[in-house]
Amino acid sequence: MSQPKTSPSIDAAALADRLRTVRERIEAACARANRSPEDITLVGVSKTFPLEASRVAFEHGISDFGENRAGPLSEKATAWPGEYLGGEIRWHMVGHLQRNKAKDIVEHADVFHALDSPRLAKELNKRAGREERVLPCFVQVHISGEESKYGLDPEETHEYLDTLKDFPHLHVIGLMGLASFVDDPEDVRPQFQLLRELRDTYDDSDNPVVKMNALSMGMSNDFEVAIEEGATHLRLGTAIFGPRDY
Ligand SMILES: *Cc1c(COP(=O)(O)O)cnc(C)c1O
């Protein structure tokens, strides 16, 4: 009996179909916004799915994967290394990080999307220094106006970015935001515009750590609007891997 290539729980054909649809929608949104799909990194948020699901996505051209917890990210990046560990893919930590997990992320992640406090920056810089690496980061901004989400207040963002110039083992490549969950994605367009404006109005001339070209925004329910507003990194879970059972 030959071994199946992927575990039976993963429907590879359905995943390929979803990816085809996502790519068509990305291309259409790019066309509307006069942008090139090549300027957009599709991060497949594989949280709660087995590594096998990411392997299938990789066979269909996805090489960036997102996890929202340090434990599963470390496990997956140990089994299938990202670029930092010598591999050909990239692991993105997209969720809130507690300081006591900073070491795991510095040792396993390629990109961190949720830098949101002075103490976390200090800890990550220290750990990255010990690893003799520079960690590419997004600073997370609280754009939804809701209570429950993480991230810096928009008004504090520039001041926070200024403080990062003392942390040479961090490299801030952009801002990240989570928009509100709404039925009509048009409703969150102003939130994406806010994130873009905060990036565009930051004066980085005196800050070697912060050089922001990127915007990590747009999830399964709102990515087309995010593209129209300048997203460079889409974080798509459900739209690629299907519904999560939690
Ligand atoms: C889960 C998650 C996503 C992906 O969510 P979908 O709605 O499934 O696309 C994106 N970003 C973060 C921070 C997440 O935790």
The ligand as an ORCA input file, in Angstrom:
! r2SCAN-3c Opt
* xyz 0 1
  C      -6.616     34.368     12.485
  C      -5.976     35.624     12.078
  C      -6.024     36.055     10.741
  C      -6.778     35.329      9.649
  O      -8.154     35.369      9.855
  P      -9.205     34.958      8.735
  O     -10.404     35.748      9.037
  O      -9.440     33.486      8.900
  O      -8.625     35.280      7.415
  C      -5.354     37.221     10.428
  N      -4.680     37.926     11.352
  C      -4.612     37.540     12.629
  C      -3.842     38.376     13.605
  C      -5.246     36.380     13.039
  O      -5.191     36.002     14.327
*
